[in-house]
Amino acid sequence: MKVSYPSCYVHGVVLYHRGMYWHAHEAWETCWRKAVEPERTLLRALIQIAAAMVHLSRRNVRGTRALLDRAEENLEGMHGEILGLSVEALREEIRRFRAHLNRSLLEATWEKIRVRPSHLYGLRCGRRRRHPADVPHREPVPGRC
């Protein structure tokens, strides 16, 4: 069975997996403007997750938590699979990430929320150069160049 998703959605998934969260956010926002329910609400949650990852890369824990809370609220009452994503699995990923974030900010920067639509597992999401807005800001380490 061939499943078709909007190209802006697939593009957002690829960008997200490459760690280009700001650009994934922008791609999903393009889809969100045209979407109808329940896809619209799911896309809003994905946009908030991508924005949370941008906040986290800037060490803004308060903003990260607020956006994750809103994303989880948007998924309340939704069930099943939408745009190939299991809503329950995505909700669980948000909870897992939040618990991880609460334990250690430094570790959490390397453990992103998994966004894995079924039917897109074979999608090639190779690494490319990141846009400066997507690169985590790190404080210089004393004694290192």
A tleap script that builds the chain and sets N, CA, C and O, in Angstrom:
source leaprc.protein.ff14SB
mol = sequence {
  NMET LYS VAL SER TYR PRO SER CYS TYR VAL
  HIE GLY VAL VAL LEU TYR HIE ARG GLY MET
  TYR TRP HIE ALA HIE GLU ALA TRP GLU THR
  CYS TRP ARG LYS ALA VAL GLU PRO GLU ARG
  THR LEU LEU ARG ALA LEU ILE GLN ILE ALA
  ALA ALA MET VAL HIE LEU SER ARG ARG ASN
  VAL ARG GLY THR ARG ALA LEU LEU ASP ARG
  ALA GLU GLU ASN LEU GLU GLY MET HIE GLY
  GLU ILE LEU GLY LEU SER VAL GLU ALA LEU
  ARG GLU GLU ILE ARG ARG PHE ARG ALA HIE
  LEU ASN ARG SER LEU LEU GLU ALA THR TRP
  GLU LYS ILE ARG VAL ARG PRO SER HIE LEU
  TYR GLY LEU ARG CYS GLY ARG ARG ARG ARG
  HIE PRO ALA ASP VAL PRO HIE ARG GLU PRO
  VAL PRO GLY ARG CCYS
}
set mol.1.N position { 0.835 -1.177 0.000 }
set mol.1.CA position { 0.000 0.000 0.000 }
set mol.1.C position { 0.884 1.246 0.000 }
set mol.1.O position { 1.748 1.393 0.865 }
set mol.2.N position { 0.677 2.126 -0.947 }
set mol.2.CA position { 1.449 3.356 -1.054 }
set mol.2.C position { 0.764 4.451 -0.249 }
set mol.2.O position { -0.412 4.751 -0.453 }
set mol.3.N position { 1.527 5.045 0.673 }
set mol.3.CA position { 1.003 6.117 1.508 }
set mol.3.C position { 1.657 7.415 1.057 }
set mol.3.O position { 2.864 7.464 0.823 }
set mol.4.N position { 0.860 8.455 0.937 }
set mol.4.CA position { 1.371 9.739 0.484 }
set mol.4.C position { 1.198 10.788 1.586 }
set mol.4.O position { 0.123 10.930 2.170 }
set mol.5.N position { 2.276 11.511 1.850 }
set mol.5.CA position { 2.244 12.589 2.836 }
set mol.5.C position { 2.592 13.896 2.130 }
set mol.5.O position { 3.260 13.885 1.096 }
set mol.6.N position { 2.142 15.018 2.680 }
set mol.6.CA position { 2.513 16.306 2.078 }
set mol.6.C position { 4.036 16.464 2.056 }
set mol.6.O position { 4.714 16.085 3.011 }
set mol.7.N position { 4.565 17.016 0.981 }
set mol.7.CA position { 6.021 17.143 0.845 }
set mol.7.C position { 6.621 18.024 1.938 }
set mol.7.O position { 7.740 17.768 2.383 }
set mol.8.N position { 5.902 19.053 2.377 }
set mol.8.CA position { 6.432 19.915 3.443 }
set mol.8.C position { 6.554 19.145 4.756 }
set mol.8.O position { 7.453 19.418 5.551 }
set mol.9.N position { 5.665 18.196 4.988 }
set mol.9.CA position { 5.734 17.358 6.187 }
set mol.9.C position { 6.960 16.455 6.128 }
set mol.9.O position { 7.722 16.375 7.092 }
set mol.10.N position { 7.152 15.775 4.999 }
set mol.10.CA position { 8.293 14.873 4.831 }
set mol.10.C position { 9.593 15.674 4.930 }
set mol.10.O position { 10.552 15.230 5.562 }
set mol.11.N position { 9.622 16.845 4.309 }
set mol.11.CA position { 10.798 17.698 4.375 }
set mol.11.C position { 11.115 18.076 5.825 }
set mol.11.O position { 12.279 18.087 6.225 }
set mol.12.N position { 10.083 18.385 6.607 }
set mol.12.CA position { 10.264 18.701 8.028 }
set mol.12.C position { 10.834 17.527 8.804 }
set mol.12.O position { 11.694 17.714 9.664 }
set mol.13.N position { 10.366 16.312 8.510 }
set mol.13.CA position { 10.880 15.112 9.181 }
set mol.13.C position { 12.371 14.946 8.868 }
set mol.13.O position { 13.168 14.677 9.767 }
set mol.14.N position { 12.742 15.105 7.608 }
set mol.14.CA position { 14.148 14.977 7.206 }
set mol.14.C position { 14.998 16.020 7.928 }
set mol.14.O position { 16.047 15.692 8.481 }
set mol.15.N position { 14.552 17.260 7.925 }
set mol.15.CA position { 15.302 18.327 8.594 }
set mol.15.C position { 15.422 18.066 10.093 }
set mol.15.O position { 16.485 18.281 10.677 }
set mol.16.N position { 14.351 17.609 10.711 }
set mol.16.CA position { 14.368 17.306 12.141 }
set mol.16.C position { 15.413 16.233 12.445 }
set mol.16.O position { 16.189 16.368 13.391 }
set mol.17.N position { 15.430 15.177 11.648 }
set mol.17.CA position { 16.385 14.095 11.880 }
set mol.17.C position { 17.822 14.525 11.621 }
set mol.17.O position { 18.754 13.918 12.149 }
set mol.18.N position { 18.007 15.544 10.829 }
set mol.18.CA position { 19.352 16.083 10.594 }
set mol.18.C position { 19.775 17.036 11.708 }
set mol.18.O position { 20.908 17.517 11.717 }
set mol.19.N position { 18.873 17.308 12.645 }
set mol.19.CA position { 19.194 18.233 13.724 }
set mol.19.C position { 18.967 19.685 13.364 }
set mol.19.O position { 19.416 20.587 14.071 }
set mol.20.N position { 18.272 19.907 12.271 }
set mol.20.CA position { 17.992 21.275 11.812 }
set mol.20.C position { 16.590 21.659 12.289 }
set mol.20.O position { 15.650 21.751 11.500 }
set mol.21.N position { 16.476 21.880 13.595 }
set mol.21.CA position { 15.173 22.039 14.230 }
set mol.21.C position { 14.435 23.297 13.787 }
set mol.21.O position { 13.221 23.263 13.588 }
set mol.22.N position { 15.149 24.400 13.630 }
set mol.22.CA position { 14.492 25.632 13.206 }
set mol.22.C position { 13.872 25.447 11.819 }
set mol.22.O position { 12.743 25.873 11.575 }
set mol.23.N position { 14.609 24.818 10.928 }
set mol.23.CA position { 14.119 24.625 9.567 }
set mol.23.C position { 12.982 23.600 9.524 }
set mol.23.O position { 12.060 23.731 8.720 }
set mol.24.N position { 13.046 22.586 10.382 }
set mol.24.CA position { 11.934 21.630 10.486 }
set mol.24.C position { 10.680 22.368 10.947 }
set mol.24.O position { 9.589 22.155 10.418 }
set mol.25.N position { 10.850 23.229 11.930 }
set mol.25.CA position { 9.750 24.047 12.442 }
set mol.25.C position { 9.116 24.849 11.305 }
set mol.25.O position { 7.891 24.893 11.186 }
set mol.26.N position { 9.931 25.472 10.480 }
set mol.26.CA position { 9.426 26.277 9.362 }
set mol.26.C position { 8.704 25.414 8.323 }
set mol.26.O position { 7.656 25.804 7.810 }
set mol.27.N position { 9.265 24.244 8.017 }
set mol.27.CA position { 8.623 23.350 7.038 }
set mol.27.C position { 7.262 22.888 7.550 }
set mol.27.O position { 6.278 22.897 6.811 }
set mol.28.N position { 7.212 22.484 8.818 }
set mol.28.CA position { 5.941 22.018 9.388 }
set mol.28.C position { 4.930 23.151 9.504 }
set mol.28.O position { 3.726 22.925 9.384 }
set mol.29.N position { 5.411 24.362 9.735 }
set mol.29.CA position { 4.497 25.499 9.814 }
set mol.29.C position { 3.816 25.744 8.466 }
set mol.29.O position { 2.645 26.121 8.416 }
set mol.30.N position { 4.552 25.529 7.380 }
set mol.30.CA position { 3.976 25.652 6.042 }
set mol.30.C position { 2.826 24.657 5.871 }
set mol.30.O position { 1.771 25.009 5.343 }
set mol.31.N position { 3.031 23.421 6.317 }
set mol.31.CA position { 1.969 22.401 6.250 }
set mol.31.C position { 0.801 22.754 7.150 }
set mol.31.O position { -0.359 22.595 6.770 }
set mol.32.N position { 1.115 23.238 8.353 }
set mol.32.CA position { 0.099 23.547 9.355 }
set mol.32.C position { -0.906 24.568 8.818 }
set mol.32.O position { -2.103 24.471 9.091 }
set mol.33.N position { -0.418 25.533 8.064 }
set mol.33.CA position { -1.303 26.574 7.522 }
set mol.33.C position { -2.375 25.996 6.601 }
set mol.33.O position { -3.483 26.526 6.525 }
set mol.34.N position { -2.045 24.903 5.898 }
set mol.34.CA position { -2.977 24.312 4.931 }
set mol.34.C position { -3.751 23.121 5.496 }
set mol.34.O position { -4.721 22.671 4.886 }
set mol.35.N position { -3.336 22.612 6.642 }
set mol.35.CA position { -3.883 21.353 7.167 }
set mol.35.C position { -5.262 21.529 7.781 }
set mol.35.O position { -5.666 22.627 8.164 }
set mol.36.N position { -5.973 20.406 7.861 }
set mol.36.CA position { -7.268 20.334 8.555 }
set mol.36.C position { -7.096 19.362 9.729 }
set mol.36.O position { -6.117 18.619 9.797 }
set mol.37.N position { -8.045 19.383 10.630 }
set mol.37.CA position { -7.971 18.492 11.803 }
set mol.37.C position { -8.108 17.042 11.375 }
set mol.37.O position { -8.821 16.770 10.409 }
set mol.38.N position { -7.478 16.121 12.028 }
set mol.38.CA position { -6.606 16.210 13.201 }
set mol.38.C position { -5.152 16.483 12.851 }
set mol.38.O position { -4.337 16.672 13.754 }
set mol.39.N position { -4.800 16.509 11.560 }
set mol.39.CA position { -3.412 16.748 11.152 }
set mol.39.C position { -2.912 18.103 11.639 }
set mol.39.O position { -1.748 18.245 12.014 }
set mol.40.N position { -3.793 19.095 11.632 }
set mol.40.CA position { -3.409 20.447 12.045 }
set mol.40.C position { -2.906 20.464 13.490 }
set mol.40.O position { -1.890 21.092 13.790 }
set mol.41.N position { -3.607 19.784 14.367 }
set mol.41.CA position { -3.207 19.748 15.774 }
set mol.41.C position { -1.904 18.975 15.960 }
set mol.41.O position { -1.048 19.379 16.747 }
set mol.42.N position { -1.752 17.870 15.241 }
set mol.42.CA position { -0.501 17.111 15.333 }
set mol.42.C position { 0.667 17.965 14.838 }
set mol.42.O position { 1.726 17.981 15.466 }
set mol.43.N position { 0.489 18.667 13.732 }
set mol.43.CA position { 1.551 19.521 13.208 }
set mol.43.C position { 1.897 20.637 14.192 }
set mol.43.O position { 3.064 21.002 14.329 }
set mol.44.N position { 0.894 21.177 14.873 }
set mol.44.CA position { 1.157 22.200 15.882 }
set mol.44.C position { 2.054 21.636 16.977 }
set mol.44.O position { 2.978 22.309 17.434 }
set mol.45.N position { 1.783 20.398 17.401 }
set mol.45.CA position { 2.618 19.750 18.425 }
set mol.45.C position { 4.040 19.537 17.903 }
set mol.45.O position { 5.003 19.753 18.640 }
set mol.46.N position { 4.186 19.116 16.645 }
set mol.46.CA position { 5.522 18.910 16.072 }
set mol.46.C position { 6.283 20.227 15.985 }
set mol.46.O position { 7.486 20.267 16.247 }
set mol.47.N position { 5.597 21.296 15.621 }
set mol.47.CA position { 6.213 22.621 15.559 }
set mol.47.C position { 6.724 23.010 16.947 }
set mol.47.O position { 7.825 23.543 17.084 }
set mol.48.N position { 5.922 22.740 17.963 }
set mol.48.CA position { 6.331 23.073 19.322 }
set mol.48.C position { 7.501 22.207 19.788 }
set mol.48.O position { 8.372 22.684 20.515 }
set mol.49.N position { 7.528 20.950 19.379 }
set mol.49.CA position { 8.662 20.074 19.722 }
set mol.49.C position { 9.936 20.601 19.065 }
set mol.49.O position { 10.976 20.687 19.717 }
set mol.50.N position { 9.864 20.953 17.789 }
set mol.50.CA position { 11.044 21.488 17.097 }
set mol.50.C position { 11.506 22.791 17.756 }
set mol.50.O position { 12.704 23.004 17.940 }
set mol.51.N position { 10.567 23.652 18.105 }
set mol.51.CA position { 10.918 24.909 18.776 }
set mol.51.C position { 11.545 24.631 20.144 }
set mol.51.O position { 12.461 25.340 20.561 }
set mol.52.N position { 11.057 23.607 20.839 }
set mol.52.CA position { 11.641 23.230 22.133 }
set mol.52.C position { 13.095 22.804 21.963 }
set mol.52.O position { 13.942 23.127 22.795 }
set mol.53.N position { 13.382 22.077 20.880 }
set mol.53.CA position { 14.761 21.652 20.633 }
set mol.53.C position { 15.662 22.847 20.321 }
set mol.53.O position { 16.836 22.847 20.690 }
set mol.54.N position { 15.123 23.861 19.647 }
set mol.54.CA position { 15.897 25.083 19.406 }
set mol.54.C position { 16.189 25.767 20.736 }
set mol.54.O position { 17.319 26.188 20.980 }
set mol.55.N position { 15.176 25.882 21.599 }
set mol.55.CA position { 15.374 26.491 22.915 }
set mol.55.C position { 16.417 25.715 23.721 }
set mol.55.O position { 17.264 26.309 24.388 }
set mol.56.N position { 16.349 24.407 23.654 }
set mol.56.CA position { 17.305 23.588 24.397 }
set mol.56.C position { 18.724 23.815 23.883 }
set mol.56.O position { 19.666 23.874 24.674 }
set mol.57.N position { 18.882 23.942 22.577 }
set mol.57.CA position { 20.226 24.170 22.015 }
set mol.57.C position { 20.801 25.493 22.496 }
set mol.57.O position { 22.014 25.701 22.470 }
set mol.58.N position { 19.925 26.379 22.931 }
set mol.58.CA position { 20.364 27.683 23.463 }
set mol.58.C position { 20.382 27.681 24.988 }
set mol.58.O position { 20.532 28.731 25.613 }
set mol.59.N position { 20.229 26.507 25.580 }
set mol.59.CA position { 20.250 26.303 27.040 }
set mol.59.C position { 19.095 27.023 27.749 }
set mol.59.O position { 19.228 27.414 28.909 }
set mol.60.N position { 17.976 27.196 27.062 }
set mol.60.CA position { 16.796 27.825 27.649 }
set mol.60.C position { 15.870 26.710 28.128 }
set mol.60.O position { 14.952 26.300 27.418 }
set mol.61.N position { 16.125 26.229 29.338 }
set mol.61.CA position { 15.375 25.097 29.876 }
set mol.61.C position { 13.920 25.466 30.133 }
set mol.61.O position { 13.024 24.663 29.875 }
set mol.62.N position { 13.680 26.660 30.632 }
set mol.62.CA position { 12.304 27.090 30.913 }
set mol.62.C position { 11.471 27.100 29.630 }
set mol.62.O position { 10.343 26.605 29.619 }
set mol.63.N position { 12.020 27.660 28.553 }
set mol.63.CA position { 11.317 27.688 27.270 }
set mol.63.C position { 11.109 26.295 26.707 }
set mol.63.O position { 10.063 26.002 26.126 }
set mol.64.N position { 12.105 25.435 26.879 }
set mol.64.CA position { 11.994 24.046 26.412 }
set mol.64.C position { 10.844 23.350 27.105 }
set mol.64.O position { 10.003 22.730 26.453 }
set mol.65.N position { 10.801 23.448 28.426 }
set mol.65.CA position { 9.726 22.789 29.192 }
set mol.65.C position { 8.351 23.336 28.823 }
set mol.65.O position { 7.396 22.575 28.671 }
set mol.66.N position { 8.251 24.657 28.678 }
set mol.66.CA position { 6.954 25.275 28.344 }
set mol.66.C position { 6.449 24.771 26.996 }
set mol.66.O position { 5.267 24.456 26.854 }
set mol.67.N position { 7.334 24.694 26.010 }
set mol.67.CA position { 6.917 24.222 24.688 }
set mol.67.C position { 6.564 22.742 24.705 }
set mol.67.O position { 5.617 22.330 24.035 }
set mol.68.N position { 7.305 21.935 25.456 }
set mol.68.CA position { 6.967 20.511 25.561 }
set mol.68.C position { 5.626 20.323 26.254 }
set mol.68.O position { 4.846 19.451 25.872 }
set mol.69.N position { 5.354 21.133 27.268 }
set mol.69.CA position { 4.047 21.068 27.947 }
set mol.69.C position { 2.923 21.376 26.968 }
set mol.69.O position { 1.905 20.684 26.947 }
set mol.70.N position { 3.107 22.420 26.155 }
set mol.70.CA position { 2.077 22.783 25.176 }
set mol.70.C position { 1.906 21.709 24.113 }
set mol.70.O position { 0.788 21.420 23.686 }
set mol.71.N position { 3.018 21.118 23.685 }
set mol.71.CA position { 2.932 20.048 22.681 }
set mol.71.C position { 2.146 18.869 23.244 }
set mol.71.O position { 1.296 18.300 22.559 }
set mol.72.N position { 2.431 18.507 24.486 }
set mol.72.CA position { 1.704 17.388 25.098 }
set mol.72.C position { 0.224 17.724 25.280 }
set mol.72.O position { -0.632 16.861 25.087 }
set mol.73.N position { -0.082 18.958 25.647 }
set mol.73.CA position { -1.485 19.393 25.774 }
set mol.73.C position { -2.201 19.278 24.429 }
set mol.73.O position { -3.360 18.864 24.379 }
set mol.74.N position { -1.529 19.636 23.352 }
set mol.74.CA position { -2.140 19.536 22.023 }
set mol.74.C position { -2.458 18.096 21.654 }
set mol.74.O position { -3.408 17.836 20.916 }
set mol.75.N position { -1.667 17.162 22.164 }
set mol.75.CA position { -1.888 15.752 21.840 }
set mol.75.C position { -2.928 15.091 22.750 }
set mol.75.O position { -3.329 13.954 22.502 }
set mol.76.N position { -3.366 15.794 23.802 }
set mol.76.CA position { -4.389 15.257 24.698 }
set mol.76.C position { -5.641 14.867 23.910 }
set mol.76.O position { -6.099 15.619 23.050 }
set mol.77.N position { -6.169 13.733 24.198 }
set mol.77.CA position { -7.408 13.292 23.565 }
set mol.77.C position { -7.233 12.745 22.157 }
set mol.77.O position { -8.200 12.257 21.571 }
set mol.78.N position { -6.039 12.812 21.600 }
set mol.78.CA position { -5.794 12.263 20.268 }
set mol.78.C position { -5.282 10.835 20.424 }
set mol.78.O position { -4.542 10.533 21.361 }
set mol.79.N position { -5.676 9.965 19.511 }
set mol.79.CA position { -5.275 8.564 19.576 }
set mol.79.C position { -4.976 8.054 18.173 }
set mol.79.O position { -5.328 8.679 17.172 }
set mol.80.N position { -4.329 6.921 18.132 }
set mol.80.CA position { -4.096 6.267 16.849 }
set mol.80.C position { -2.898 6.840 16.121 }
set mol.80.O position { -1.962 7.361 16.726 }
set mol.81.N position { -2.957 6.727 14.806 }
set mol.81.CA position { -1.864 7.165 13.958 }
set mol.81.C position { -2.343 8.301 13.059 }
set mol.81.O position { -3.365 8.185 12.382 }
set mol.82.N position { -1.598 9.388 13.064 }
set mol.82.CA position { -1.903 10.540 12.223 }
set mol.82.C position { -0.628 10.895 11.474 }
set mol.82.O position { 0.436 11.026 12.080 }
set mol.83.N position { -0.728 11.047 10.176 }
set mol.83.CA position { 0.431 11.304 9.321 }
set mol.83.C position { 1.539 10.281 9.563 }
set mol.83.O position { 2.727 10.599 9.503 }
set mol.84.N position { 1.123 9.055 9.837 }
set mol.84.CA position { 2.081 7.980 10.046 }
set mol.84.C position { 2.727 7.962 11.413 }
set mol.84.O position { 3.555 7.093 11.687 }
set mol.85.N position { 2.369 8.903 12.284 }
set mol.85.CA position { 2.932 8.958 13.630 }
set mol.85.C position { 1.948 8.395 14.640 }
set mol.85.O position { 0.766 8.741 14.626 }
set mol.86.N position { 2.434 7.536 15.508 }
set mol.86.CA position { 1.621 7.065 16.612 }
set mol.86.C position { 1.562 8.182 17.649 }
set mol.86.O position { 2.589 8.569 18.208 }
set mol.87.N position { 0.372 8.694 17.904 }
set mol.87.CA position { 0.206 9.797 18.855 }
set mol.87.C position { 0.641 9.355 20.244 }
set mol.87.O position { 1.286 10.119 20.962 }
set mol.88.N position { 0.296 8.132 20.631 }
set mol.88.CA position { 0.675 7.626 21.951 }
set mol.88.C position { 2.190 7.539 22.085 }
set mol.88.O position { 2.742 7.902 23.124 }
set mol.89.N position { 2.866 7.060 21.044 }
set mol.89.CA position { 4.330 6.949 21.080 }
set mol.89.C position { 4.972 8.334 21.157 }
set mol.89.O position { 5.954 8.521 21.876 }
set mol.90.N position { 4.426 9.303 20.424 }
set mol.90.CA position { 4.967 10.654 20.460 }
set mol.90.C position { 4.783 11.266 21.847 }
set mol.90.O position { 5.687 11.919 22.366 }
set mol.91.N position { 3.617 11.053 22.441 }
set mol.91.CA position { 3.358 11.549 23.784 }
set mol.91.C position { 4.349 10.931 24.780 }
set mol.91.O position { 4.863 11.617 25.663 }
set mol.92.N position { 4.607 9.634 24.626 }
set mol.92.CA position { 5.565 8.944 25.494 }
set mol.92.C position { 6.985 9.481 25.276 }
set mol.92.O position { 7.753 9.601 26.230 }
set mol.93.N position { 7.334 9.800 24.038 }
set mol.93.CA position { 8.653 10.388 23.745 }
set mol.93.C position { 8.811 11.735 24.458 }
set mol.93.O position { 9.879 12.038 24.990 }
set mol.94.N position { 7.757 12.532 24.467 }
set mol.94.CA position { 7.807 13.828 25.156 }
set mol.94.C position { 8.041 13.609 26.643 }
set mol.94.O position { 8.861 14.299 27.250 }
set mol.95.N position { 7.327 12.653 27.236 }
set mol.95.CA position { 7.497 12.363 28.671 }
set mol.95.C position { 8.904 11.861 28.971 }
set mol.95.O position { 9.523 12.268 29.954 }
set mol.96.N position { 9.404 10.970 28.112 }
set mol.96.CA position { 10.749 10.424 28.291 }
set mol.96.C position { 11.787 11.546 28.214 }
set mol.96.O position { 12.713 11.614 29.022 }
set mol.97.N position { 11.611 12.410 27.237 }
set mol.97.CA position { 12.561 13.498 27.059 }
set mol.97.C position { 12.525 14.453 28.252 }
set mol.97.O position { 13.569 14.889 28.737 }
set mol.98.N position { 11.326 14.773 28.716 }
set mol.98.CA position { 11.196 15.687 29.851 }
set mol.98.C position { 11.877 15.104 31.092 }
set mol.98.O position { 12.555 15.828 31.821 }
set mol.99.N position { 11.702 13.794 31.337 }
set mol.99.CA position { 12.360 13.151 32.477 }
set mol.99.C position { 13.878 13.211 32.314 }
set mol.99.O position { 14.602 13.459 33.278 }
set mol.100.N position { 14.347 12.985 31.106 }
set mol.100.CA position { 15.773 13.048 30.815 }
set mol.100.C position { 16.284 14.478 31.018 }
set mol.100.O position { 17.367 14.685 31.566 }
set mol.101.N position { 15.508 15.444 30.580 }
set mol.101.CA position { 15.866 16.856 30.724 }
set mol.101.C position { 15.961 17.229 32.196 }
set mol.101.O position { 16.845 17.985 32.597 }
set mol.102.N position { 15.062 16.705 32.984 }
set mol.102.CA position { 15.081 16.992 34.417 }
set mol.102.C position { 16.329 16.432 35.090 }
set mol.102.O position { 16.811 16.996 36.073 }
set mol.103.N position { 16.857 15.322 34.563 }
set mol.103.CA position { 18.051 14.710 35.155 }
set mol.103.C position { 19.319 15.467 34.801 }
set mol.103.O position { 20.167 15.701 35.662 }
set mol.104.N position { 19.452 15.846 33.554 }
set mol.104.CA position { 20.712 16.453 33.137 }
set mol.104.C position { 20.552 17.238 31.850 }
set mol.104.O position { 20.234 16.673 30.803 }
set mol.105.N position { 20.771 18.530 31.929 }
set mol.105.CA position { 20.682 19.378 30.745 }
set mol.105.C position { 21.734 18.987 29.717 }
set mol.105.O position { 21.436 18.939 28.524 }
set mol.106.N position { 22.944 18.711 30.151 }
set mol.106.CA position { 24.007 18.395 29.197 }
set mol.106.C position { 23.713 17.115 28.428 }
set mol.106.O position { 23.949 17.051 27.222 }
set mol.107.N position { 23.198 16.089 29.116 }
set mol.107.CA position { 22.862 14.845 28.429 }
set mol.107.C position { 21.686 15.045 27.484 }
set mol.107.O position { 21.661 14.485 26.388 }
set mol.108.N position { 20.716 15.841 27.910 }
set mol.108.CA position { 19.486 16.016 27.134 }
set mol.108.C position { 19.755 16.644 25.774 }
set mol.108.O position { 18.983 16.427 24.840 }
set mol.109.N position { 20.825 17.415 25.639 }
set mol.109.CA position { 21.083 18.054 24.358 }
set mol.109.C position { 21.387 17.017 23.280 }
set mol.109.O position { 21.255 17.311 22.092 }
set mol.110.N position { 21.792 15.815 23.673 }
set mol.110.CA position { 22.149 14.793 22.693 }
set mol.110.C position { 21.041 13.775 22.485 }
set mol.110.O position { 21.160 12.918 21.610 }
set mol.111.N position { 19.989 13.841 23.247 }
set mol.111.CA position { 18.909 12.855 23.182 }
set mol.111.C position { 17.631 13.547 22.719 }
set mol.111.O position { 16.855 14.036 23.540 }
set mol.112.N position { 17.413 13.589 21.410 }
set mol.112.CA position { 16.250 14.308 20.896 }
set mol.112.C position { 14.986 13.453 20.956 }
set mol.112.O position { 15.047 12.232 21.099 }
set mol.113.N position { 13.865 14.110 20.845 }
set mol.113.CA position { 12.578 13.427 20.781 }
set mol.113.C position { 12.487 12.749 19.417 }
set mol.113.O position { 12.724 13.383 18.388 }
set mol.114.N position { 12.151 11.488 19.408 }
set mol.114.CA position { 12.086 10.733 18.149 }
set mol.114.C position { 10.772 11.014 17.427 }
set mol.114.O position { 9.691 10.868 17.997 }
set mol.115.N position { 10.883 11.412 16.185 }
set mol.115.CA position { 9.723 11.633 15.316 }
set mol.115.C position { 9.909 10.654 14.170 }
set mol.115.O position { 10.685 10.912 13.251 }
set mol.116.N position { 9.196 9.522 14.219 }
set mol.116.CA position { 9.382 8.457 13.231 }
set mol.116.C position { 8.064 8.036 12.608 }
set mol.116.O position { 7.414 7.114 13.101 }
set mol.117.N position { 7.667 8.688 11.546 }
set mol.117.CA position { 6.435 8.260 10.879 }
set mol.117.C position { 6.607 6.875 10.258 }
set mol.117.O position { 7.636 6.583 9.648 }
set mol.118.N position { 5.596 6.030 10.419 }
set mol.118.CA position { 5.642 4.743 9.744 }
set mol.118.C position { 5.606 5.021 8.249 }
set mol.118.O position { 5.162 6.093 7.839 }
set mol.119.N position { 6.041 4.122 7.459 }
set mol.119.CA position { 6.096 4.243 6.004 }
set mol.119.C position { 7.216 5.165 5.539 }
set mol.119.O position { 7.441 5.280 4.334 }
set mol.120.N position { 7.937 5.837 6.465 }
set mol.120.CA position { 9.047 6.697 6.075 }
set mol.120.C position { 10.364 6.184 6.644 }
set mol.120.O position { 11.364 6.902 6.620 }
set mol.121.N position { 10.383 4.957 7.154 }
set mol.121.CA position { 11.600 4.443 7.784 }
set mol.121.C position { 12.756 4.354 6.801 }
set mol.121.O position { 13.907 4.487 7.217 }
set mol.122.N position { 12.503 4.138 5.526 }
set mol.122.CA position { 13.565 4.030 4.549 }
set mol.122.C position { 14.071 5.382 4.070 }
set mol.122.O position { 14.978 5.450 3.239 }
set mol.123.N position { 13.492 6.452 4.588 }
set mol.123.CA position { 13.857 7.796 4.170 }
set mol.123.C position { 15.304 8.078 4.537 }
set mol.123.O position { 15.732 7.821 5.662 }
set mol.124.N position { 16.045 8.604 3.588 }
set mol.124.CA position { 17.450 8.921 3.844 }
set mol.124.C position { 17.526 10.301 4.474 }
set mol.124.O position { 17.140 11.299 3.866 }
set mol.125.N position { 18.015 10.341 5.671 }
set mol.125.CA position { 18.122 11.596 6.416 }
set mol.125.C position { 19.580 11.864 6.745 }
set mol.125.O position { 19.911 12.142 7.898 }
set mol.126.N position { 20.451 11.787 5.759 }
set mol.126.CA position { 21.879 11.962 5.988 }
set mol.126.C position { 22.218 13.294 6.631 }
set mol.126.O position { 21.399 14.212 6.679 }
set mol.127.N position { 23.431 13.375 7.118 }
set mol.127.CA position { 23.881 14.596 7.778 }
set mol.127.C position { 24.334 15.628 6.748 }
set mol.127.O position { 24.956 15.298 5.738 }
set mol.128.N position { 24.013 16.848 7.026 }
set mol.128.CA position { 24.477 17.977 6.231 }
set mol.128.C position { 24.934 19.061 7.194 }
set mol.128.O position { 24.756 18.949 8.407 }
set mol.129.N position { 25.516 20.097 6.644 }
set mol.129.CA position { 25.910 21.209 7.495 }
set mol.129.C position { 24.677 21.838 8.121 }
set mol.129.O position { 23.632 21.975 7.486 }
set mol.130.N position { 24.826 22.209 9.360 }
set mol.130.CA position { 23.720 22.853 10.049 }
set mol.130.C position { 23.731 24.354 9.804 }
set mol.130.O position { 24.780 24.967 9.609 }
set mol.131.N position { 22.564 24.913 9.819 }
set mol.131.CA position { 22.422 26.355 9.778 }
set mol.131.C position { 22.887 26.877 11.141 }
set mol.131.O position { 22.662 26.206 12.148 }
set mol.132.N position { 23.530 28.055 11.207 }
set mol.132.CA position { 24.009 28.559 12.497 }
set mol.132.C position { 22.932 28.607 13.579 }
set mol.132.O position { 23.241 28.428 14.757 }
set mol.133.N position { 21.680 28.844 13.204 }
set mol.133.CA position { 20.602 28.888 14.202 }
set mol.133.C position { 20.328 27.517 14.800 }
set mol.133.O position { 19.733 27.426 15.875 }
set mol.134.N position { 20.752 26.436 14.122 }
set mol.134.CA position { 20.490 25.089 14.604 }
set mol.134.C position { 21.661 24.485 15.377 }
set mol.134.O position { 21.544 23.377 15.900 }
set mol.135.N position { 22.774 25.189 15.456 }
set mol.135.CA position { 23.944 24.661 16.155 }
set mol.135.C position { 23.871 25.086 17.613 }
set mol.135.O position { 23.728 26.272 17.909 }
set mol.136.N position { 23.971 24.112 18.538 }
set mol.136.CA position { 23.904 24.467 19.960 }
set mol.136.C position { 25.032 25.419 20.351 }
set mol.136.O position { 26.175 25.255 19.924 }
set mol.137.N position { 24.701 26.397 21.152 }
set mol.137.CA position { 25.703 27.323 21.658 }
set mol.137.C position { 26.385 26.662 22.851 }
set mol.137.O position { 25.724 26.186 23.774 }
set mol.138.N position { 27.688 26.641 22.820 }
set mol.138.CA position { 28.438 26.058 23.928 }
set mol.138.C position { 29.388 27.109 24.467 }
set mol.138.O position { 30.037 27.834 23.713 }
set mol.139.N position { 29.455 27.178 25.788 }
set mol.139.CA position { 30.373 28.105 26.434 }
set mol.139.C position { 31.803 27.607 26.205 }
set mol.139.O position { 32.042 26.400 26.214 }
set mol.140.N position { 32.752 28.519 26.001 }
set mol.140.CA position { 34.141 28.085 25.842 }
set mol.140.C position { 34.660 27.430 27.112 }
set mol.140.O position { 34.332 27.851 28.222 }
set mol.141.N position { 35.468 26.401 26.938 }
set mol.141.CA position { 36.068 25.688 28.060 }
set mol.141.C position { 37.390 26.357 28.376 }
set mol.141.O position { 38.232 26.495 27.489 }
set mol.142.N position { 37.599 26.783 29.633 }
set mol.142.CA position { 38.870 27.425 29.975 }
set mol.142.C position { 40.044 26.508 29.645 }
set mol.142.O position { 40.001 25.309 29.919 }
set mol.143.N position { 41.079 27.076 29.061 }
set mol.143.CA position { 42.268 26.324 28.741 }
set mol.143.C position { 42.228 25.657 27.372 }
set mol.143.O position { 43.203 25.024 26.965 }
set mol.144.N position { 41.120 25.791 26.662 }
set mol.144.CA position { 41.013 25.214 25.306 }
set mol.144.C position { 40.807 26.308 24.287 }
set mol.144.O position { 40.232 27.354 24.590 }
set mol.145.N position { 41.272 26.069 23.092 }
set mol.145.CA position { 41.118 27.062 22.021 }
set mol.145.C position { 39.726 27.018 21.468 }
set mol.145.O position { 39.399 27.779 20.557 }
savepdb mol mol.pdb
quit
